[in-house]
């Protein structure tokens, strides 16, 4: 069964991580590729798991060298993004290289944090934004990074696991409406997040 939270005992020292960093990144890359879903021209869903969040914590500790105080902060920040058995969790990013275009697109995406979904057959599982901060500013501009939980019923999990059921990831905002079909390999990878 997949671990549901990262503890201090899961984390290695920054020095050891530095020695193993390239190999660990290479080992994680196939999993991360399966967990990446491009939705339209700018939006990417990065479905998180124990391993991706552990690597992110290790990276932060390696780069910032903040010791035990930082470890507590990183665990508090990243553990909420580890799926808890009845959900998928995604970091969703709007990735636009040109700063002017990025600002223009994000200015039209206010409220997008309420518009993410995973569709299981003909049923949409709506995303719930992580409640840590507002993701749309007062001026209506959306954040380029969103953290979203998709909570599933047992019946939806059963249909998700059924290879005959089509699974989509999507956004249905009035100015950005796109969907992408998950590949069989991506579905199998994400199904491991369920208990």
C-alpha positions as CSV (number, residue, x, y, z in Angstrom):
1,X,0.0,0.0,0.0
2,X,1.2,3.5,-0.8
3,X,2.4,5.6,2.2
4,X,0.0,8.4,3.0
5,X,2.4,10.9,4.7
6,X,6.1,11.7,4.8
7,X,7.9,11.7,8.1
8,X,11.4,12.7,9.3
9,X,12.5,9.1,9.0
10,X,11.7,9.1,5.2
11,X,14.1,12.0,4.6
12,X,17.9,11.5,4.1
13,X,20.6,14.1,4.9
14,X,21.2,16.9,2.3
15,X,24.7,15.6,1.8
16,X,23.5,12.0,1.0
17,X,20.8,13.4,-1.2
18,X,23.4,15.5,-3.1
19,X,25.4,12.3,-3.8
20,X,22.2,10.4,-5.0
21,X,20.3,13.3,-6.5
22,X,20.9,12.5,-10.2
23,X,20.2,8.8,-9.8
24,X,17.0,9.5,-7.7
25,X,15.8,12.1,-10.3
26,X,16.4,9.5,-13.1
27,X,14.5,6.8,-11.2
28,X,11.6,9.1,-10.6
29,X,11.3,10.5,-14.2
30,X,9.3,7.6,-15.7
31,X,6.7,8.0,-12.9
32,X,6.6,11.7,-13.3
33,X,6.0,11.4,-17.0
34,X,3.0,9.2,-16.5
35,X,1.7,11.7,-13.9
36,X,1.9,14.7,-16.3
37,X,-1.2,15.5,-18.3
38,X,-1.2,18.4,-20.7
39,X,-4.6,20.0,-20.9
40,X,-4.8,22.5,-23.8
41,X,-2.0,24.8,-24.9
42,X,-1.0,26.2,-21.5
43,X,-2.3,24.0,-18.6
44,X,-0.5,21.0,-17.2
45,X,-1.8,18.7,-14.4
46,X,1.1,17.2,-12.4
47,X,-0.5,14.5,-10.3
48,X,1.4,14.2,-7.1
49,X,2.2,11.2,-4.9
50,X,4.4,10.2,-1.9
51,X,7.5,9.8,-4.1
52,X,7.1,13.2,-5.9
53,X,6.5,15.0,-2.7
54,X,9.4,13.3,-0.9
55,X,11.7,14.3,-3.8
56,X,10.5,17.9,-3.6
57,X,11.1,18.0,0.2
58,X,14.6,16.6,-0.4
59,X,15.3,19.2,-3.1
60,X,14.2,22.1,-0.9
61,X,16.4,20.8,2.0
62,X,19.3,20.3,-0.3
63,X,19.1,23.8,-1.8
64,X,18.2,25.8,1.3
65,X,20.1,23.8,4.0
66,X,17.7,24.9,6.7
67,X,18.0,21.9,9.0
68,X,15.3,20.6,11.3
69,X,13.3,23.8,11.4
70,X,13.1,23.8,7.6
71,X,12.2,20.1,7.6
72,X,9.2,20.7,9.8
73,X,8.0,23.5,7.5
74,X,8.6,21.4,4.3
75,X,6.6,18.4,5.8
76,X,3.8,20.8,6.7
77,X,3.8,22.3,3.2
78,X,4.1,19.1,1.1
79,X,2.3,16.4,3.1
80,X,-1.2,17.8,2.2
81,X,-0.3,17.1,-1.4
82,X,0.2,13.3,-0.8
83,X,-3.1,11.5,-1.9
84,X,-4.9,10.0,1.0
85,X,-6.4,6.9,-0.6
86,X,-9.7,8.3,-1.9
87,X,-8.3,11.1,-4.0
88,X,-5.9,12.3,-6.6
89,X,-3.9,15.5,-5.9
90,X,-2.5,17.7,-8.6
91,X,-0.2,20.7,-8.9
92,X,-1.8,22.5,-11.9
93,X,0.3,25.0,-13.7
94,X,-0.3,27.5,-16.5
95,X,3.0,27.5,-18.2
96,X,3.5,30.4,-20.7
97,X,7.1,31.5,-21.4
98,X,6.3,35.0,-22.7
99,X,5.6,37.3,-19.6
100,X,3.2,39.6,-21.4
101,X,1.1,36.7,-22.8
102,X,1.2,35.0,-19.4
103,X,-0.1,38.1,-17.7
104,X,-2.9,38.5,-20.3
105,X,-4.0,34.9,-20.1
106,X,-3.9,34.8,-16.3
107,X,-5.9,38.1,-16.2
108,X,-8.8,36.3,-18.0
109,X,-8.7,33.2,-15.8
110,X,-10.1,34.5,-12.5
111,X,-11.9,31.7,-10.7
112,X,-10.2,28.9,-12.6
113,X,-9.4,27.2,-9.3
114,X,-13.1,26.1,-9.3
115,X,-13.0,24.7,-12.9
116,X,-10.7,21.7,-12.8
117,X,-12.1,18.2,-13.1
118,X,-11.3,14.6,-13.6
119,X,-14.0,12.8,-15.6
120,X,-14.7,9.2,-15.0
121,X,-16.9,7.9,-17.8
122,X,-19.7,10.5,-17.9
123,X,-19.2,11.7,-14.3
124,X,-17.1,14.8,-13.4
125,X,-15.1,14.7,-10.2
126,X,-14.7,18.4,-9.4
127,X,-11.4,19.6,-8.0
128,X,-11.2,21.2,-4.6
129,X,-8.5,23.9,-4.3
130,X,-6.0,23.6,-1.5
131,X,-7.2,26.1,1.1
132,X,-3.8,27.6,2.0
133,X,-4.2,30.9,0.0
134,X,-6.5,32.6,-2.5
135,X,-5.7,31.5,-6.0
136,X,-7.5,34.4,-7.7
137,X,-6.3,37.9,-6.7
138,X,-8.7,40.8,-6.0
139,X,-8.0,42.1,-9.6
140,X,-9.3,38.9,-11.0
141,X,-5.9,37.5,-12.1
142,X,-5.4,33.8,-11.5
143,X,-2.3,32.3,-10.0
144,X,-0.2,30.4,-12.5
145,X,0.1,27.5,-9.9
146,X,-2.9,25.8,-8.4
147,X,-3.0,22.9,-5.9
148,X,-6.2,20.8,-6.3
149,X,-7.7,17.7,-4.6
150,X,-10.0,15.4,-6.6
151,X,-12.0,13.3,-4.1
152,X,-13.7,10.1,-5.4
153,X,-16.4,7.9,-4.1
154,X,-15.8,4.1,-3.9
155,X,-17.9,3.6,-7.0
156,X,-16.0,6.2,-8.9
157,X,-12.7,4.6,-7.9
158,X,-14.0,1.2,-9.2
159,X,-14.9,2.8,-12.5
160,X,-11.5,4.6,-12.7
161,X,-9.9,1.2,-12.4
162,X,-12.0,-0.3,-15.1
163,X,-10.0,-0.2,-18.4
164,X,-13.3,0.2,-20.3
165,X,-14.0,3.5,-18.7
166,X,-12.6,6.6,-20.3
167,X,-10.8,9.0,-18.0
168,X,-10.3,12.7,-18.8
169,X,-8.6,15.6,-17.1
170,X,-10.0,19.0,-17.9
171,X,-10.7,22.6,-17.3
172,X,-14.1,24.1,-18.0
173,X,-13.5,27.8,-17.4
174,X,-15.4,30.2,-19.8
175,X,-12.1,31.4,-21.3
176,X,-10.1,28.1,-21.1
177,X,-12.1,25.0,-21.9
178,X,-9.9,21.9,-22.7
179,X,-9.8,18.2,-21.9
180,X,-7.2,15.4,-22.3
181,X,-7.7,11.7,-22.3
182,X,-5.5,9.8,-19.9
183,X,-3.5,7.0,-21.5
184,X,-3.9,3.5,-20.1
185,X,-0.4,3.7,-18.6
186,X,-1.2,7.0,-16.9
187,X,-4.5,5.6,-15.5
188,X,-2.7,2.6,-14.1
189,X,-0.1,4.8,-12.5
190,X,-2.8,7.1,-10.9
191,X,-4.9,4.2,-9.8
192,X,-2.1,3.3,-7.4
193,X,-3.0,6.4,-5.4
194,X,-6.3,4.8,-4.3
195,X,-6.5,2.6,-1.2
